[in-house]
């Protein structure tokens, strides 16, 4: 009996076995994510969360002209905390996969997960990275557009900012540097979280260190598919944001469910 218990503990603590996937598997994950979304729609919940948050941020930035330049970095940086917002969607996909009844209220089952301390630790890490991104974006603005005088015609408003961004060498330099740095932040978050959050829900005993390590190993083992996945996520988030962010109410749930199925394709059971 003692030997059996020791073997079980060793199995649970062993690093998960990883598979190599191809680009076609990304389509499989998206199709399965779409099926989960159709089976358990959550778009209304996301609309109820998204629009108050977007409205609050927009009103705050509009009221303070000095921070208006951070609106785009905040919107683009949403992808950095997107994995945290998708936690409940992973749980819905996990329950459907197990043949359990599901509804949109199952997103709150994450709060009962034995892995909640590790999940909270990973969430704090994402928030730190999001804050670091905003600080970096502000520093890039100060070093480029911040050196130009404010256009008095617009009292430093959005029109003046847009004119300086697209009509000056400093603005173009800010766009180039900002997008390159933002890409670095996004790649780091993808590597840290593409597998870690689903793994913690699936195997609570894994722990934070093993979850992050497995995610990094998964990206290293599948560099091309993971890079393609990052581009797919970025493209869909952009498309979902264009019609006044309405599309995000569909894009975010589908991507969340699809990420769970991507985890299933990469990490062996």
C-alpha positions as CSV (number, residue, x, y, z in Angstrom):
1,X,0.0,0.0,0.0
2,X,2.8,2.4,0.9
3,X,4.6,1.6,-2.3
4,X,1.4,2.3,-4.3
5,X,0.9,5.6,-2.6
6,X,4.5,6.6,-3.2
7,X,4.2,5.7,-6.9
8,X,1.0,7.8,-7.1
9,X,2.7,10.8,-5.6
10,X,5.7,10.5,-7.9
11,X,3.3,10.3,-10.9
12,X,1.4,13.4,-9.8
13,X,4.6,15.4,-9.3
14,X,6.3,14.3,-12.5
15,X,6.4,16.9,-15.3
16,X,3.6,16.3,-17.8
17,X,4.4,14.6,-21.1
18,X,4.2,17.0,-24.1
19,X,3.2,16.3,-27.7
20,X,4.3,18.0,-30.8
21,X,1.5,19.6,-32.8
22,X,1.1,21.0,-36.3
23,X,-0.7,24.1,-37.7
24,X,-3.7,22.0,-38.5
25,X,-4.2,21.3,-34.7
26,X,-4.8,25.1,-34.2
27,X,-7.9,24.8,-36.5
28,X,-9.0,21.8,-34.5
29,X,-8.7,23.8,-31.2
30,X,-10.7,26.7,-32.7
31,X,-13.5,24.4,-34.0
32,X,-13.8,22.7,-30.6
33,X,-13.8,26.1,-28.9
34,X,-16.6,27.3,-31.2
35,X,-18.6,24.2,-30.4
36,X,-18.2,24.8,-26.6
37,X,-19.3,28.4,-27.1
38,X,-22.4,27.4,-29.0
39,X,-23.2,24.8,-26.4
40,X,-22.8,27.2,-23.4
41,X,-23.1,30.8,-24.7
42,X,-21.5,33.4,-22.4
43,X,-21.5,36.5,-24.7
44,X,-24.1,38.3,-22.5
45,X,-21.9,37.9,-19.5
46,X,-18.9,39.3,-21.4
47,X,-20.9,42.2,-22.6
48,X,-22.0,43.0,-19.1
49,X,-18.3,43.0,-18.0
50,X,-16.7,44.5,-21.0
51,X,-18.7,47.6,-21.6
52,X,-18.7,49.0,-18.0
53,X,-14.9,48.4,-17.9
54,X,-14.3,50.0,-21.3
55,X,-16.6,52.9,-20.5
56,X,-14.9,53.6,-17.2
57,X,-11.4,53.5,-18.7
58,X,-12.4,55.7,-21.6
59,X,-14.1,58.2,-19.3
60,X,-11.1,58.3,-17.0
61,X,-8.6,58.8,-19.9
62,X,-10.8,61.5,-21.5
63,X,-11.1,63.4,-18.3
64,X,-7.3,63.5,-17.9
65,X,-5.7,64.6,-21.1
66,X,-2.2,63.9,-19.7
67,X,-2.9,60.1,-19.8
68,X,-4.9,60.0,-23.0
69,X,-1.8,58.5,-24.8
70,X,-2.3,55.4,-22.6
71,X,-5.7,54.4,-24.1
72,X,-4.3,52.4,-27.0
73,X,-1.6,50.7,-24.8
74,X,-4.4,49.8,-22.3
75,X,-6.6,48.4,-25.0
76,X,-3.8,46.5,-26.7
77,X,-2.5,45.3,-23.3
78,X,-5.8,43.6,-22.5
79,X,-4.3,40.5,-24.2
80,X,-1.8,40.4,-21.4
81,X,-4.6,39.7,-18.8
82,X,-6.8,37.8,-21.2
83,X,-5.8,34.4,-19.9
84,X,-7.0,35.4,-16.5
85,X,-10.4,36.5,-17.9
86,X,-10.6,33.1,-19.7
87,X,-10.3,31.0,-16.5
88,X,-14.0,30.3,-16.2
89,X,-14.2,29.3,-19.9
90,X,-11.5,26.7,-19.3
91,X,-13.6,25.3,-16.5
92,X,-16.7,25.1,-18.8
93,X,-14.7,23.3,-21.4
94,X,-13.3,20.9,-18.8
95,X,-16.8,20.1,-17.5
96,X,-18.2,19.5,-21.0
97,X,-15.2,17.3,-21.8
98,X,-16.0,15.2,-18.7
99,X,-19.6,14.9,-19.7
100,X,-20.9,17.1,-16.8
101,X,-23.8,19.4,-17.2
102,X,-22.7,23.0,-17.9
103,X,-24.1,26.5,-17.8
104,X,-22.6,30.0,-17.8
105,X,-22.6,30.0,-14.0
106,X,-19.9,27.3,-14.0
107,X,-17.3,30.0,-14.7
108,X,-17.4,30.6,-10.9
109,X,-16.4,27.1,-10.1
110,X,-12.8,28.2,-10.5
111,X,-13.2,29.8,-7.1
112,X,-13.5,26.3,-5.6
113,X,-10.5,24.9,-7.3
114,X,-7.8,23.4,-5.0
115,X,-5.3,25.2,-7.3
116,X,-6.7,28.6,-6.4
117,X,-3.5,29.8,-4.5
118,X,-1.4,28.9,-7.5
119,X,-3.9,30.5,-9.9
120,X,-3.9,33.6,-7.8
121,X,-0.1,33.7,-7.9
122,X,-0.1,33.5,-11.7
123,X,-2.8,36.2,-11.8
124,X,-0.6,38.5,-9.8
125,X,2.2,37.9,-12.2
126,X,0.0,38.9,-15.2
127,X,-1.1,42.1,-13.4
128,X,2.5,43.0,-12.7
129,X,3.4,42.5,-16.4
130,X,0.4,44.5,-17.4
131,X,1.5,47.4,-15.1
132,X,5.1,47.1,-16.4
133,X,3.7,47.4,-20.0
134,X,1.8,50.5,-19.2
135,X,4.8,52.0,-17.5
136,X,7.0,51.1,-20.5
137,X,4.5,52.6,-22.9
138,X,4.4,55.8,-21.0
139,X,8.2,56.0,-21.0
140,X,8.3,55.4,-24.8
141,X,5.8,58.2,-25.2
142,X,7.8,60.5,-23.0
143,X,11.0,59.8,-25.0
144,X,9.3,60.4,-28.4
145,X,6.0,62.3,-28.6
146,X,6.6,63.8,-25.2
147,X,9.4,65.9,-26.5
148,X,7.0,67.8,-28.9
149,X,4.9,70.8,-27.8
150,X,1.2,70.3,-27.4
151,X,-0.8,71.6,-30.3
152,X,-2.8,74.5,-28.9
153,X,-5.5,74.1,-31.6
154,X,-6.9,71.0,-29.9
155,X,-5.9,71.7,-26.3
156,X,-3.9,68.4,-26.2
157,X,-7.0,66.4,-27.1
158,X,-7.4,63.2,-29.1
159,X,-7.1,65.0,-32.5
160,X,-3.8,66.6,-31.7
161,X,-2.5,63.3,-30.4
162,X,-3.5,61.4,-33.6
163,X,-2.0,64.2,-35.7
164,X,1.3,63.9,-33.9
165,X,1.3,60.1,-33.9
166,X,0.8,59.7,-37.6
167,X,2.2,63.1,-38.8
168,X,5.6,63.3,-37.1
169,X,8.8,61.4,-37.1
170,X,8.5,61.1,-33.3
171,X,5.1,59.6,-33.6
172,X,6.2,57.0,-36.1
173,X,9.2,56.2,-34.0
174,X,6.9,55.7,-31.0
175,X,4.6,53.4,-33.0
176,X,7.6,51.3,-34.1
177,X,9.2,51.0,-30.7
178,X,5.9,50.6,-28.9
179,X,4.8,47.7,-31.2
180,X,8.1,45.9,-30.9
181,X,8.1,46.2,-27.1
182,X,4.5,45.2,-26.9
183,X,5.2,42.2,-29.1
184,X,7.8,41.1,-26.5
185,X,5.4,41.5,-23.6
186,X,2.7,39.5,-25.5
187,X,5.2,36.7,-26.4
188,X,6.3,36.4,-22.8
189,X,2.7,36.2,-21.6
190,X,1.9,33.6,-24.2
191,X,4.8,31.5,-23.2
192,X,4.0,31.7,-19.5
193,X,0.2,31.0,-19.7
194,X,-0.7,29.1,-22.9
195,X,-0.6,25.9,-20.9
196,X,-0.2,26.9,-17.2
197,X,-3.8,28.1,-16.4
198,X,-5.5,25.0,-18.0
199,X,-2.9,22.7,-16.4
200,X,-3.7,24.1,-12.9
201,X,-7.4,23.5,-13.4
202,X,-6.8,20.1,-14.8
203,X,-4.1,19.0,-12.3
204,X,-4.3,21.1,-9.2
205,X,-1.4,19.2,-7.6
206,X,1.0,20.5,-10.3
207,X,1.8,23.7,-8.5
208,X,2.7,27.1,-9.9
209,X,6.3,26.3,-10.8
210,X,5.5,23.2,-12.7
211,X,2.6,24.9,-14.5
212,X,4.8,27.7,-15.8
213,X,7.6,25.3,-16.6
214,X,5.3,23.1,-18.6
215,X,4.0,26.1,-20.5
216,X,7.5,27.2,-21.4
217,X,8.4,23.7,-22.4
218,X,5.3,23.4,-24.6
219,X,6.2,26.6,-26.4
220,X,9.8,25.4,-26.9
221,X,8.6,22.1,-28.2
222,X,6.2,23.7,-30.7
223,X,7.6,27.1,-31.6
224,X,5.9,27.5,-35.0
225,X,2.4,26.4,-34.0
226,X,2.6,28.5,-30.8
227,X,3.8,31.6,-32.8
228,X,1.0,31.1,-35.2
229,X,-1.4,30.7,-32.3
230,X,-0.2,34.1,-30.9
231,X,-0.8,35.7,-34.3
232,X,-4.3,34.2,-34.5
233,X,-5.2,35.5,-31.0
234,X,-3.9,39.0,-31.9
235,X,-5.8,39.0,-35.2
236,X,-9.1,37.9,-33.7
237,X,-8.8,40.3,-30.8
238,X,-8.2,43.1,-33.3
239,X,-11.2,42.1,-35.4
240,X,-13.4,41.8,-32.3
241,X,-12.4,45.3,-31.2
242,X,-13.2,47.1,-34.4
243,X,-17.0,47.3,-34.2
244,X,-17.0,49.2,-30.9
245,X,-15.6,46.2,-29.1
246,X,-18.9,44.3,-29.6
247,X,-17.2,41.4,-31.3
248,X,-15.0,40.7,-28.2
249,X,-18.1,39.2,-26.6
250,X,-17.8,36.4,-29.0
251,X,-14.1,36.3,-29.7
252,X,-13.0,36.1,-26.1
253,X,-15.2,33.1,-25.2
254,X,-14.2,31.2,-28.3
255,X,-10.5,31.9,-27.8
256,X,-10.9,30.9,-24.1
257,X,-12.5,27.5,-25.0
258,X,-10.1,27.0,-27.9
259,X,-7.1,27.5,-25.5
260,X,-8.4,24.7,-23.3
261,X,-8.5,22.4,-26.3
262,X,-5.1,23.5,-27.4
263,X,-3.8,22.5,-24.0
264,X,-5.4,19.1,-24.5
265,X,-3.7,18.7,-27.8
266,X,-0.3,19.6,-26.4
267,X,-0.3,18.0,-22.9
268,X,-0.7,14.3,-22.8
269,X,-3.3,13.0,-20.3
